[in-house]
Structures are given as structure tokens and as C-alpha cells.
Amino acid sequence: MSEKAIATMTRQPRHDAGTLLLGTTLTVAALIVVPALAARFGLGSALTGAMRMALMRASSRAVNGKNEECGDAASGFSCH
């Protein structure tokens, strides 16, 4: 393989600070805030899980910039 092809394959996507901050905020909300509020207000586990999945999917889209219906394999979760 040529050096250019190898460099293209190993290059990591660059994200700006605002995008990473938004993704991190949504992730923290999904992992900490939503379960705390669900426990406080007595929400069911199905509703809590659905809200957490929606926030994690939004976090993934914010960072990756994809508008797919389902998450991709690299993001670590999928809707299937």
C-alpha cells in the first residue's frame, strides 16, 4: 500500500470542542440525570430506558454528525 492510503486509513476524525461538550453533556444526562429523576418521580424502567437510549443516540449523532436511523457499529450500540 502507498503511504497516502495508509495515512487515510489511520486518520482519526477531528471534533471541535463545542461538539464534544454537547456529546458529553448528553451522555452525562443519560447516565446520571435521567436515572436520578426517574427514581425521584417514580418513572418506570421502560420509560427511563427509552429516554436514556434517545439521549445516547443524540449524543452519538452530535459527535459523529450522522443522521442515520440507527447507530453504527463503531458507536457501540444499535437500535436492533
HELIX and SHEET records of a PDB file:
HELIX    1   1 GLU A    3  THR A   10  1                                   8    
HELIX    2   2 ALA A   17  VAL A   28  1                                  12    
HELIX    3   3 ALA A   29  VAL A   33  3                                   5    
HELIX    4   4 VAL A   34  PHE A   41  1                                   8    
HELIX    5   5 SER A   45  ASN A   64  1                                  20    
HELIX    6   6 ALA A   73  SER A   75  5                                   3    
END                                                                             
